[in-house]
Amino acid sequence: MFENPRDYPDLLTLQDGWQRLRDEVLPVLFAAREMRDERAEDGGWFVLPLMVEPEDRGVFTDAAIRLSRGYVPELCARMDRLSDVQAYALSVVEPGAEIKTHTHGNPFASASICLAGGTGAYLEVEGERHHFSDGSMAVFDYRRPHTVVNQGPEARVCLIVAVPLAGAG
């Protein structure tokens, strides 16, 4: 169910620099917004929106996005240099929490690059699991049902990037 990361060279470049991204991101996670919907229990999932796709425009205001981008200027500058990025955000799943099974409507590949807290956390796409480790990346068609579970001792922090599916269009 997972895509071949080699089909996404820009994402591999991001993954190669994951430690530098982590160093900028970890100090500003206080600014991440709790996601309160049917996908997560209260206090379980937080997002720092940086570039949102149209289906999330009602969730995050332009002002919130501008503020979030100001916290991570190096990450945003790096992302702005990449072609075909449709959306990206930081996703934090607290210990013992999960993002329940859900899908999205757009034909994008979603990459999860683990920046911290990978031990004990996994992404499941239609029964296939990717166990996170710091610096690991999983890429999948996010129209497929997927779940994130964090059974580890610390928050799992990922950079989530949406790009067109390889070979689409």
C-alpha positions as CSV (number, residue, x, y, z in Angstrom):
1,M,0.0,0.0,0.0
2,F,3.0,2.3,0.3
3,E,4.5,4.2,-2.6
4,N,8.1,3.8,-3.6
5,P,10.0,6.9,-2.1
6,R,12.4,6.8,-5.0
7,D,9.5,8.0,-7.2
8,Y,9.6,11.3,-5.2
9,P,13.1,12.8,-5.3
10,D,12.1,16.1,-3.7
11,L,10.8,14.2,-0.7
12,L,14.0,12.2,-0.4
13,T,15.9,15.5,-0.3
14,L,13.7,16.6,2.6
15,Q,14.3,13.3,4.4
16,D,18.0,13.7,4.0
17,G,17.9,16.9,5.9
18,W,15.5,15.7,8.6
19,Q,17.8,16.5,11.6
20,R,18.1,20.2,10.6
21,L,14.3,20.4,10.2
22,R,13.9,18.8,13.6
23,D,16.2,21.4,15.2
24,E,14.0,24.2,13.9
25,V,10.7,22.6,14.6
26,L,10.9,21.1,18.1
27,P,11.2,24.5,19.9
28,V,8.0,25.8,18.3
29,L,5.6,22.9,18.8
30,F,3.9,24.9,21.6
31,A,2.2,26.8,18.7
32,A,0.6,23.7,17.2
33,R,-3.2,23.7,17.2
34,E,-5.2,20.9,18.8
35,M,-7.3,19.0,16.2
36,R,-10.8,18.5,17.5
37,D,-12.7,16.3,15.2
38,E,-13.8,12.7,15.0
39,R,-10.3,11.5,14.1
40,A,-8.7,12.0,17.5
41,E,-9.5,12.1,21.2
42,D,-9.1,15.5,23.0
43,G,-5.5,16.4,23.6
44,G,-4.2,13.6,21.3
45,W,-3.3,15.3,18.0
46,F,-1.9,18.8,17.2
47,V,-1.1,20.4,13.9
48,L,1.0,23.4,12.9
49,P,-0.5,24.4,9.5
50,L,2.0,25.8,7.0
51,M,0.4,25.4,3.6
52,V,-3.1,23.9,3.5
53,E,-5.0,22.3,0.7
54,P,-8.5,23.6,-0.3
55,E,-10.4,21.0,1.8
56,D,-8.7,22.4,5.0
57,R,-9.3,26.1,4.3
58,G,-12.2,26.2,6.7
59,V,-10.2,24.6,9.5
60,F,-7.3,27.1,9.5
61,T,-7.5,30.8,8.9
62,D,-5.0,32.7,6.7
63,A,-3.8,34.5,9.9
64,A,-3.1,31.2,11.7
65,I,-1.2,29.9,8.7
66,R,0.9,33.1,8.5
67,L,1.7,32.9,12.2
68,S,2.7,29.3,11.9
69,R,5.0,30.0,8.9
70,G,6.7,32.7,11.0
71,Y,7.8,30.1,13.5
72,V,9.6,27.9,11.0
73,P,11.0,30.2,8.3
74,E,13.8,27.9,7.2
75,L,11.5,25.0,6.7
76,C,9.0,27.1,4.7
77,A,11.8,28.6,2.5
78,R,13.0,25.1,1.8
79,M,9.5,23.9,1.0
80,D,8.8,26.9,-1.2
81,R,11.7,25.9,-3.4
82,L,10.2,22.5,-4.2
83,S,7.9,21.9,-7.1
84,D,4.5,20.4,-6.9
85,V,4.0,20.6,-3.1
86,Q,0.2,20.9,-2.6
87,A,0.2,21.2,1.2
88,Y,2.4,20.6,4.3
89,A,2.1,20.8,8.0
90,L,3.7,19.5,11.2
91,S,1.7,16.7,12.9
92,V,2.1,15.8,16.5
93,V,0.5,12.7,18.0
94,E,0.8,12.4,21.7
95,P,1.9,9.3,23.6
96,G,-1.0,6.8,23.8
97,A,-3.0,8.7,21.2
98,E,-4.1,7.9,17.6
99,I,-5.5,9.5,14.5
100,K,-8.4,7.2,13.7
101,T,-8.9,5.7,10.3
102,H,-9.8,8.2,7.6
103,T,-9.3,9.1,4.0
104,H,-8.9,12.3,1.9
105,G,-10.5,13.1,-1.5
106,N,-7.6,14.6,-3.4
107,P,-5.3,12.4,-5.6
108,F,-2.1,13.1,-3.6
109,A,0.7,11.2,-2.2
110,S,1.2,12.0,1.4
111,A,4.7,11.7,2.9
112,S,5.3,11.4,6.6
113,I,8.8,12.3,7.6
114,C,9.4,11.5,11.2
115,L,11.3,14.2,13.0
116,A,11.1,13.0,16.5
117,G,9.4,10.4,18.8
118,G,9.2,7.6,16.3
119,T,9.8,4.8,18.8
120,G,6.5,3.0,19.3
121,A,4.5,4.9,16.6
122,Y,3.2,3.6,13.3
123,L,1.2,4.5,10.2
124,E,-1.2,1.9,8.9
125,V,-2.5,2.0,5.4
126,E,-5.1,-0.7,4.6
127,G,-3.5,-3.1,7.0
128,E,0.1,-2.5,6.1
129,R,2.2,-0.8,8.8
130,H,5.2,1.5,8.6
131,H,6.8,1.7,12.0
132,F,8.3,5.1,12.5
133,S,11.9,5.9,13.6
134,D,13.5,9.3,13.7
135,G,14.3,10.2,10.1
136,S,12.1,7.6,8.5
137,M,9.7,8.4,5.7
138,A,6.5,6.7,4.5
139,V,4.7,7.7,1.3
140,F,1.2,6.6,0.4
141,D,-1.9,7.5,-1.6
142,Y,-3.8,9.3,1.0
143,R,-7.2,8.5,-0.6
144,R,-6.6,5.0,1.0
145,P,-7.8,4.4,4.5
146,H,-5.1,5.2,7.0
147,T,-4.5,5.4,10.8
148,V,-1.7,6.7,13.0
149,V,-1.0,5.2,16.4
150,N,1.5,6.3,19.0
151,Q,2.2,3.7,21.6
152,G,5.6,5.2,22.4
153,P,6.7,7.2,25.4
154,E,7.0,10.6,23.6
155,A,5.1,12.7,21.1
156,R,5.6,11.6,17.5
157,V,6.4,14.6,15.3
158,C,6.2,14.4,11.5
159,L,6.4,16.7,8.6
160,I,3.4,15.8,6.4
161,V,3.8,16.7,2.8
162,A,1.1,16.3,0.0
163,V,2.4,16.0,-3.6
164,P,0.8,14.7,-6.8
165,L,0.9,10.9,-7.1
166,A,3.9,9.7,-9.1
167,G,2.7,8.9,-12.6
168,A,-0.6,10.7,-12.2
169,G,-1.6,13.2,-14.9
